[in-house]
Amino acid sequence: MPNVRKRKTDRGEPLALLQRASNEVEKGKSFREVAKSLDICHVTLYWFYKKRLRLESQGSQTPPRVGYWTPKKVFSTEQEMLLRDYLMEAADLYYGLSSKEVRTFAYELAKNYECNFPQTWAEKEMAGADWLTTFLKRHPTLSIRRPQATSLSRATSFNRTNVNKFFDNLSAVLTKHGFVTQDIWNWTKPESQLSKTLGRLWPEKGPNKSAV
């Protein structure tokens, strides 16, 4: 089953037209007669009329819902934004989550927020793969990618204190030896690019993140 079903027809009648047709049926005309005169589907008119009668019998003045609508989401817009920001921050800290970890985290989050979620989530204790796909489409700043490798020591050593110390030492060496711009060269050792086996992470789109 596709994740996004494409609409293949132009079916769906305006509410005002169905209300007008329903009023004609109440006057004693047949469904087919009214539907043919207004160029609408008689089955659509039949179900609208039945729903209208049921709502009126319950004391409701709200007309039946018609047309197509977006399926209900598990999380609210605000909750999804918080989840997105958390995933982006985790990736920036070199702790990007795998797709299964994101689905498991989404399930725990849905329970914590007391959201209505599919029964399959509870059975598997993780969100569905379809939810992950649609969530990614709603938040294009996220992507599942294989990041660039780096060593564990390099990732954990890259902090404010060490960076400040590096530039302090650099400034001292430049001052002591009187080096100028053309005397400075950049050199990266190939053997420094060591890492554990990489998994599928969840970094922000853009330049590849370094991964542990």
Summary of the structure (lengths in Angstrom):
residues: 212
radius of gyration: 29.8
end to end distance: 35.7
largest distance: 102.6
contacts: 476
relative contact order: 0.11
helix: 53%
strand: 4%
